[in-house]
C-alpha cells in the first residue's frame, strides 16, 4: 500500500487534506473564482502551516487527540486558500 510507510497522523492529515482540497476546489469553481489564485493561496497556507505549526505537530502519536488535530489541520489548509481567494475576488473592482 502506498500510505504504509506514513504514520497514522500523516495518513489522517493527507486524507483530510485531499477531501478538503476537493471540496474547496469544487466551491471555488462553482463561485467562478480564480483557480490559479486558489492554488497559490492553498500552497502558501500549507507552507505557512509547515513552517509555524509543523515542527510541533504530534507526528508519531496515534491517539484520538493527535488524529483529530491532523484531520482538522489537513481539512483547514485548503479552506484557508479558499478564503484568501474569495477575499481577493471580492476586493476586485
Rosetta blueprint (number, residue, H / E / L):
1 X L
2 X L
3 X L
4 X L
5 X L
6 X L
7 X L
8 X H
9 X H
10 X H
11 X H
12 X H
13 X H
14 X H
15 X H
16 X H
17 X H
18 X H
19 X H
20 X H
21 X H
22 X H
23 X H
24 X H
25 X H
26 X H
27 X H
28 X H
29 X H
30 X H
31 X L
32 X L
33 X L
34 X L
35 X H
36 X H
37 X H
38 X H
39 X H
40 X H
41 X H
42 X H
43 X H
44 X H
45 X H
46 X H
47 X H
48 X H
49 X H
50 X H
51 X H
52 X H
53 X L
54 X H
55 X H
56 X H
57 X L
58 X L
59 X L
60 X L
61 X L
62 X L
63 X L
64 X H
65 X H
66 X H
67 X H
68 X H
69 X H
70 X H
71 X H
72 X H
73 X H
74 X H
75 X H
76 X H
77 X H
78 X H
79 X H
80 X H
81 X H
82 X H
83 X H
84 X H
85 X H
86 X H
87 X H
88 X H
89 X H
90 X H
91 X H
92 X L
93 X L
